[in-house]
Every structure is written in C-alpha cells, then in structure tokens.
Amino acid sequence: MDIFQKCYDFTRADEVKAAGLYPYFRPIEENEGPVVHIEGRRFIMAGSNNYLGLTAHPRVREAAKSAIDKYGTGCSGSRYLTGTLDLHNELEQRLAKFLNKEAVLLFSTGYQTALGIVSTLVQRGEYVISDKENHASIMNACITAKGGFAEFKRYLHSDMEDLERVLSKLPENVGKLVVTDGIFSVSGEICNLPEILRISHKYGAKVLVDDAHSTGVIGVGGRGTASYYGLDDETDMIMGTFSKTFASLGGFVAGPERVINYLKHHSPGLIFSASPTPPSVAAALEALNILEEQPELVTQLQNNVKYLRKGFAEHGFNIIENESAIIPVIVGDVEKAFITWRKLFDRGVFVNAFIPPGVPPNMSMMRTSYMSSHKKEHLDEILEIFIQIGNELGYIKS
C-alpha cells in the first residue's frame, strides 16, 4: 500500500471547511493582546495562552528588536557548539533564581524540552510514569524513551491510588521518573502535587512537573505549581515554556545543578538543535523582568478568570471548575461544537474548539482562556455572546 494513501483518504477537514465550520489555522493579521484582527475584522481573543498579555508589551517588543541589532536574527548553531550567547546564560541564571532551583537549561521549543529531558534521563531498564492526560509532548517523550528500551507506565488521570498501585509494582532498585502537568492544558485542572510527591518519593521516584500553563498564572508571584502548594524545595524538577506567559518561543528545565549539567552534555534535543534565537531569549528575559516587577499582573489575571468563571456558572453553563486561566465550556457533541465555534466567530469572539479524541465523547468544548490585559468590557462581551449562543443551541442548564 502506498504510504501516502492515508493522506488522500483523509477528507474530514475538507468536509468541515466546506460547511464553513472549520475553526483551525485562522491567520491573525494584527495582535494587540485581548483584541486581534482576523480577515479584516476585530475579535476579542478568548483562546490565547498569552496569560499576562506581554506579547504586545512595548518593553518586550523593544527588547526583541534590540537583541536583533546586537546579535542578529539567529545563532546558527547549537548551544553545545557556537550557539550559546551571554543572553542565554543570563536568562538561565535569572530563571533559576526566580524558581528557587540550582540551575536552568534552555531548549528551543517547549515540545523539545519534554523530549530532551525524559528521553535523556530515563534509560534502558528505568521507568517513566505519566498521568494519562499529560500533554502530547510528554507522551511522545515517554514513547521516545520507550524506544530507547526504557519502561513506560501510565496512571489514571489525577488518580493517586492508581499512581501508588503503578509505583508499588515496580522494582525497588531502578530509576523512576514521574511526570505530570502542573495545570492540565485541556481541563485547566491543577495536579495534586502534594500527593504525587509523597507517593513518588515513598517509592524512590523523582518528579518532573510541566508548568507550561502554571508559570505566571498560579503560585507566589506566578512561580507555578510547586509554589502554589508551598513545595518548592520538595519538587525535584520543573519544566516550562516561553510561548505563554513569557511572550516568546522556547522552553526550559529547572532542577539540581548536577542533573542540569548531565542534560547539557547528553540531551540530543539540545545538542543537535539550533539554540533559541536572540530576539526570543531577549523577549522572554524582559517578560521575566516585568513579571518580577509587577506581580499584580498575576492577581489581575486571577480576578479576570474568577469573574468569568462565576458568570458562566451563574448562567447555567457546564464548565470545568479550576483555578487556572483556562475555562472549558462543555457544549456536547462534535457538530454542536463546530456550530458554537462558528457562531462565536461570526459575533467577534475567538476561542478554541476541542473535539474527540482530544476530549472524551460528548465532551466537546470551547476551551476559553484569559489574560490579565482583558478589560471588564471584554469579559462582559464574551459572556453575553456565549449566553446568546447557549440559549440558541439549548445547552444552558436552567
């Protein structure tokens, strides 16, 4: 069979496009944070991970421009060889201090970060254990480690009894790494880190927390999941991304200096990839400066989310309760999800439509997410349009 045949057989996206309901790959023409322009029209953005609204911040923009003037547009090499700038080292040192960890290592993307850590640390005969609803980057990192003859186990989502069941069956004297999202990217739920740490350490496993959706959102001054629970010292490693709160592109891992040093000299994801570009690093560094100087941005983000969460609940929407910047609004089946997305789009609100297999059957949702830079009028407009459409389609509970 021709390996391309499955590509020609895939027509679902074409069918949804033909119906005028296709919600993906919509090009944004202008981005002002809470407001964007698409197809020449104004939209309130209620689907971005730009949690502190810093992608449009003048200081972040200027830092990126200045870095181009000083260093050029790229590094033309890996960190291991010619691709390390003083800018990379500065950001690593600043992040380590911010996160109360001994050392930090930068990667070129968030996806690459998970791959570069897990497949390097977990080797032949060792075990990586993952929550079943972890991000795809973590899952693929675990599969890559398995390809290198590591063992890959999963536990039921946020089920601490199942985590203990899995760990209790593993050999005692082998390396084990438990990996969890800090905030799960679809539901917005915060992991039960206290129990994950207690159970994992009981069985000799280290814990890696992915704070992609946590940094800048929860914890003291936006320091993430470990800080949220007051478990900075107990948490073994933290990884994250620059593509959300830090208004840029790239990723990082924070942990013990000896572990970071090992990754620096053994991780293929680092050694065989071009290093993060100067404007990307400078933008992330300036975003960190702003976060440290203005922790009230995190408070404003939380206030915005609480306001919307309360509004959705009071008007009878089926939402997933959490304390993150993500509010999933459950609409039901796939067709209703596409129709809901289109009606929101037509009325000037941009959200993300999540459908199976990314969510369970009949749990299709509008995954909405918010920024500190949303004003009350933006939030009120989002809610009012949701109410109109919810009444039209009949999924608001009485």
C-alpha positions as CSV (number, residue, x, y, z in Angstrom):
1,M,0.0,0.0,0.0
2,D,1.2,3.5,-0.9
3,I,2.3,5.3,2.3
4,F,0.6,8.4,1.0
5,Q,-2.8,6.8,0.6
6,K,-3.9,7.7,4.2
7,C,-3.3,11.3,3.3
8,Y,-5.6,11.2,0.3
9,D,-8.2,9.2,2.3
10,F,-8.3,11.9,5.0
11,T,-11.2,14.2,4.0
12,R,-12.8,15.2,7.3
13,A,-11.1,18.6,7.4
14,D,-12.2,19.3,3.8
15,E,-15.8,18.5,4.8
16,V,-15.8,20.8,7.8
17,K,-14.3,23.6,5.6
18,A,-17.0,23.1,3.0
19,A,-19.6,23.5,5.7
20,G,-18.0,26.8,6.8
21,L,-17.3,25.4,10.3
22,Y,-13.5,24.9,10.2
23,P,-12.0,26.5,13.4
24,Y,-8.3,25.9,12.9
25,F,-5.3,27.6,11.2
26,R,-7.1,31.0,11.1
27,P,-4.4,33.6,10.3
28,I,-4.2,36.6,12.8
29,E,-3.4,39.8,10.9
30,E,-2.9,42.1,14.0
31,N,-2.4,41.2,17.6
32,E,-2.9,43.7,20.4
33,G,-3.4,41.1,23.2
34,P,-7.0,40.9,24.2
35,V,-8.1,42.2,20.7
36,V,-6.9,40.7,17.4
37,H,-7.8,41.2,13.8
38,I,-8.7,38.2,11.5
39,E,-10.0,38.5,8.0
40,G,-10.1,42.3,8.4
41,R,-12.4,42.1,11.5
42,R,-12.0,42.8,15.2
43,F,-12.2,39.9,17.6
44,I,-11.9,39.6,21.3
45,M,-9.3,36.9,21.9
46,A,-10.5,34.3,24.4
47,G,-8.3,31.5,23.3
48,S,-4.7,32.6,23.7
49,N,-2.1,31.4,26.2
50,N,-0.7,34.9,26.4
51,Y,-1.7,34.9,30.0
52,L,-0.1,38.2,31.1
53,G,-0.7,39.9,27.8
54,L,3.0,40.6,27.3
55,T,3.3,39.7,23.6
56,A,2.2,43.2,22.8
57,H,4.0,44.9,25.7
58,P,6.3,47.7,24.3
59,R,9.2,46.7,26.6
60,V,9.1,43.1,25.3
61,R,8.9,44.3,21.7
62,E,11.8,46.7,22.2
63,A,13.9,44.0,23.9
64,A,13.5,41.7,20.9
65,K,14.4,44.4,18.4
66,S,17.5,45.5,20.4
67,A,18.7,41.9,20.5
68,I,18.5,41.6,16.7
69,D,20.5,44.8,16.5
70,K,23.2,43.4,18.8
71,Y,23.3,39.7,17.9
72,G,21.5,39.3,14.6
73,T,18.4,37.1,14.0
74,G,19.8,33.7,14.9
75,C,22.7,31.8,16.4
76,S,23.5,29.4,13.5
77,G,24.5,26.6,15.8
78,S,23.6,24.5,18.8
79,R,24.1,25.5,22.4
80,Y,26.8,22.8,22.6
81,L,28.9,24.5,19.9
82,T,28.7,28.0,18.6
83,G,25.1,28.8,19.7
84,T,25.5,30.0,23.2
85,L,25.2,33.7,23.9
86,D,25.7,35.6,27.1
87,L,21.9,36.2,26.8
88,H,21.2,32.5,27.2
89,N,23.3,32.3,30.3
90,E,21.7,35.3,31.8
91,L,18.2,34.0,31.3
92,E,19.1,30.6,32.7
93,Q,20.6,32.3,35.8
94,R,17.6,34.6,36.3
95,L,15.1,31.8,35.9
96,A,16.9,29.6,38.4
97,K,16.8,32.3,41.0
98,F,13.1,33.1,40.2
99,L,12.1,29.4,40.6
100,N,14.3,28.7,43.6
101,K,16.3,26.0,41.8
102,E,20.0,25.4,41.5
103,A,20.2,25.6,37.7
104,V,18.2,26.0,34.5
105,L,18.8,24.9,30.9
106,L,17.1,26.4,27.9
107,F,15.7,24.5,24.9
108,S,14.5,25.8,21.6
109,T,10.8,24.8,22.0
110,G,8.6,23.6,24.8
111,Y,7.9,20.4,22.9
112,Q,11.6,19.8,22.5
113,T,12.1,20.4,26.3
114,A,9.9,17.4,27.3
115,L,11.6,15.2,24.7
116,G,15.1,16.4,25.6
117,I,14.6,15.7,29.4
118,V,12.6,12.4,29.5
119,S,14.4,10.5,26.7
120,T,17.8,11.5,28.2
121,L,17.1,10.8,31.9
122,V,15.1,7.6,31.6
123,Q,17.3,5.0,30.0
124,R,17.3,1.2,29.4
125,G,15.6,-0.7,32.3
126,E,14.4,2.5,34.0
127,Y,10.8,3.7,34.3
128,V,8.9,6.8,33.3
129,I,5.4,7.1,34.8
130,S,2.9,9.6,33.3
131,D,-0.6,10.9,34.0
132,K,-2.9,9.7,31.2
133,E,-3.9,13.2,30.4
134,N,-0.5,14.8,30.2
135,H,0.3,17.0,27.2
136,A,1.2,15.3,23.9
137,S,4.8,16.4,24.2
138,I,5.2,14.5,27.4
139,M,3.5,11.4,26.0
140,N,5.8,11.5,22.9
141,A,8.8,12.0,25.2
142,C,7.8,8.9,27.1
143,I,7.3,6.9,23.9
144,T,10.8,8.0,22.7
145,A,12.3,6.9,26.0
146,K,10.5,3.5,25.5
147,G,12.1,3.3,22.0
148,G,15.4,3.5,23.9
149,F,14.3,0.5,25.9
150,A,13.1,2.4,28.9
151,E,9.8,1.2,30.5
152,F,6.7,3.5,30.1
153,K,3.8,3.3,32.5
154,R,0.7,5.4,32.9
155,Y,-1.7,6.0,35.7
156,L,-5.4,7.2,35.6
157,H,-5.8,10.9,35.4
158,S,-5.2,12.5,38.8
159,D,-5.9,9.2,40.5
160,M,-3.5,9.0,43.4
161,E,-4.5,5.5,44.3
162,D,-3.7,4.3,40.8
163,L,-0.3,6.1,40.9
164,E,0.5,4.3,44.0
165,R,-0.7,1.0,42.5
166,V,1.6,1.5,39.5
167,L,4.7,2.5,41.5
168,S,4.2,-0.3,44.1
169,K,4.6,-2.9,41.3
170,L,7.9,-1.6,40.0
171,P,11.3,-2.9,41.1
172,E,12.8,-1.1,44.0
173,N,16.4,-0.6,42.9
174,V,15.8,1.0,39.4
175,G,15.5,4.7,38.3
176,K,11.9,6.0,38.2
177,L,10.6,9.4,36.9
178,V,7.0,10.5,37.5
179,V,5.9,13.2,35.1
180,T,2.8,15.4,35.4
181,D,1.3,18.6,34.0
182,G,1.1,21.2,36.7
183,I,-2.0,22.6,35.1
184,F,-3.6,20.2,32.6
185,S,-3.9,22.0,29.3
186,V,-7.4,20.9,28.3
187,S,-9.3,20.9,31.5
188,G,-7.3,23.6,33.4
189,E,-7.2,21.4,36.5
190,I,-4.2,21.7,38.9
191,C,-2.5,18.5,39.6
192,N,-2.4,17.1,43.2
193,L,1.2,17.8,43.6
194,P,1.4,17.1,47.4
195,E,0.2,13.5,46.9
196,I,2.2,13.0,43.7
197,L,5.4,14.0,45.6
198,R,4.5,11.9,48.7
199,I,3.7,8.8,46.8
200,S,6.6,9.1,44.3
201,H,9.2,9.8,46.9
202,K,7.9,6.9,49.0
203,Y,8.8,4.5,46.1
204,G,12.1,6.2,45.3
205,A,10.8,8.1,42.2
206,K,11.8,11.6,41.2
207,V,9.1,14.1,40.0
208,L,9.1,16.3,36.9
209,V,6.3,19.0,36.8
210,D,5.4,20.7,33.5
211,D,4.5,24.3,34.4
212,A,3.7,25.4,30.8
213,H,0.3,26.7,31.9
214,S,1.2,27.4,35.5
215,T,4.1,29.9,35.4
216,G,2.8,33.4,35.6
217,V,-0.7,32.0,36.5
218,I,-0.5,30.4,40.0
219,G,1.9,30.4,42.9
220,V,3.7,33.3,44.7
221,G,4.3,35.9,42.0
222,G,3.4,33.4,39.3
223,R,6.1,30.9,40.3
224,G,3.9,27.9,39.3
225,T,2.6,24.7,40.8
226,A,5.3,23.9,43.4
227,S,5.0,27.5,44.8
228,Y,1.2,27.3,44.8
229,Y,1.4,24.3,47.2
230,G,4.4,25.7,49.1
231,L,6.5,22.7,47.8
232,D,9.4,24.4,46.0
233,D,12.1,22.5,47.9
234,E,10.4,19.1,47.6
235,T,9.7,19.3,43.9
236,D,12.6,17.7,42.0
237,M,12.4,19.3,38.6
238,I,10.2,21.8,36.7
239,M,10.0,22.4,33.0
240,G,8.2,25.1,31.2
241,T,7.8,27.1,28.0
242,F,8.3,30.7,26.9
243,S,5.4,30.6,24.5
244,K,2.8,31.6,27.0
245,T,3.4,33.9,30.0
246,F,6.9,34.7,28.7
247,A,5.6,36.0,25.3
248,S,8.2,34.3,23.2
249,L,9.3,30.8,22.0
250,G,11.4,28.2,23.6
251,G,11.4,26.1,26.8
252,F,13.4,25.4,29.9
253,V,14.0,22.9,32.7
254,A,15.0,23.8,36.3
255,G,16.5,21.4,38.8
256,P,19.6,20.3,40.7
257,E,22.8,21.6,39.1
258,R,24.3,18.1,38.6
259,V,21.1,17.0,36.7
260,I,21.1,20.1,34.5
261,N,24.8,19.6,33.8
262,Y,24.1,16.0,32.7
263,L,21.3,17.1,30.4
264,K,23.5,19.8,29.0
265,H,26.1,17.2,27.9
266,H,23.8,14.3,26.9
267,S,20.4,15.5,25.6
268,P,20.1,15.1,21.8
269,G,17.3,17.6,21.8
270,L,19.8,20.3,23.0
271,I,23.0,19.1,21.3
272,F,21.5,18.6,17.8
273,S,19.2,21.6,17.6
274,A,19.9,25.3,16.9
275,S,19.8,27.3,20.0
276,P,16.9,29.8,20.9
277,T,17.2,32.9,18.8
278,P,18.4,36.2,20.3
279,P,15.1,38.0,20.0
280,S,13.3,35.1,21.5
281,V,15.6,35.0,24.5
282,A,15.6,38.7,25.0
283,A,11.8,38.8,24.8
284,A,11.5,36.1,27.5
285,L,14.0,37.8,29.7
286,E,12.2,41.1,29.5
287,A,8.9,39.3,30.2
288,L,10.5,37.8,33.3
289,N,11.6,41.3,34.4
290,I,8.0,42.6,34.1
291,L,6.7,39.6,36.0
292,E,9.1,40.2,38.8
293,E,8.4,43.9,38.9
294,Q,4.6,43.7,38.5
295,P,3.3,40.6,40.4
296,E,-0.1,42.4,40.4
297,L,-0.5,41.2,36.8
298,V,-0.9,37.6,38.2
299,T,-3.6,38.9,40.6
300,Q,-5.4,40.7,37.8
301,L,-5.4,37.5,35.7
302,Q,-6.9,35.6,38.6
303,N,-9.5,38.2,39.1
304,N,-10.5,38.1,35.4
305,V,-10.8,34.4,35.5
306,K,-12.8,34.3,38.7
307,Y,-15.2,36.9,37.2
308,L,-15.8,34.9,34.0
309,R,-16.0,31.6,35.9
310,K,-18.7,33.0,38.2
311,G,-20.6,34.4,35.2
312,F,-20.6,31.2,33.3
313,A,-21.7,29.2,36.3
314,E,-24.5,31.6,37.3
315,H,-25.9,31.5,33.7
316,G,-26.0,27.7,33.7
317,F,-23.1,26.7,31.5
318,N,-21.4,23.4,32.1
319,I,-17.8,24.4,32.9
320,I,-14.9,22.5,34.4
321,E,-14.1,24.2,37.8
322,N,-10.4,25.0,38.4
323,E,-8.1,27.8,39.5
324,S,-6.2,28.2,36.3
325,A,-6.6,30.7,33.4
326,I,-8.4,28.1,31.4
327,I,-12.2,27.8,31.5
328,P,-13.5,24.9,29.4
329,V,-17.2,25.3,28.4
330,I,-18.7,21.9,27.6
331,V,-21.1,22.0,24.7
332,G,-21.6,18.3,23.9
333,D,-21.2,16.6,20.5
334,V,-18.8,17.5,17.7
335,E,-21.4,19.1,15.4
336,K,-22.6,21.4,18.2
337,A,-19.0,22.3,19.0
338,F,-18.3,23.4,15.4
339,I,-21.6,25.3,15.2
340,T,-20.9,27.0,18.5
341,W,-17.4,28.0,17.4
342,R,-18.8,29.4,14.1
343,K,-21.4,31.5,15.9
344,L,-18.8,32.9,18.3
345,F,-16.6,33.7,15.4
346,D,-19.3,35.4,13.5
347,R,-20.1,37.6,16.5
348,G,-16.5,38.5,17.1
349,V,-15.2,36.2,19.8
350,F,-12.3,33.8,19.1
351,V,-12.0,30.6,21.1
352,N,-10.5,27.1,20.6
353,A,-12.8,24.2,19.7
354,F,-11.7,20.9,21.3
355,I,-13.3,17.7,20.0
356,P,-12.6,13.9,20.3
357,P,-10.1,12.3,20.5
358,G,-8.6,15.3,22.3
359,V,-11.6,15.1,24.7
360,P,-13.9,12.2,25.6
361,P,-17.0,11.5,23.5
362,N,-19.8,14.1,24.1
363,M,-17.4,16.3,25.9
364,S,-16.6,18.6,23.0
365,M,-15.8,22.0,24.4
366,M,-15.0,25.6,23.8
367,R,-11.6,25.9,25.6
368,T,-11.5,29.5,26.6
369,S,-8.5,31.1,28.3
370,Y,-7.9,34.6,29.6
371,M,-5.3,37.3,30.1
372,S,-4.5,39.9,32.7
373,S,-4.9,42.5,29.9
374,H,-8.6,41.7,29.3
375,K,-10.8,44.6,30.5
376,K,-14.2,44.1,32.1
377,E,-15.9,45.2,28.9
378,H,-14.1,42.4,27.1
379,L,-15.2,39.9,29.6
380,D,-18.8,41.1,29.6
381,E,-18.9,40.9,25.9
382,I,-17.6,37.4,25.8
383,L,-20.1,36.3,28.4
384,E,-23.1,38.0,26.7
385,I,-22.3,36.4,23.4
386,F,-21.9,33.0,25.0
387,I,-25.3,33.4,26.7
388,Q,-26.9,34.3,23.3
389,I,-25.5,31.3,21.6
390,G,-26.1,28.9,24.6
391,N,-29.8,29.9,24.5
392,E,-30.0,29.5,20.8
393,L,-28.4,26.0,20.9
394,G,-30.1,24.9,24.1
395,Y,-27.2,23.8,26.3
396,I,-27.6,26.3,29.1
397,K,-28.9,24.5,32.2
398,S,-32.0,26.0,33.9
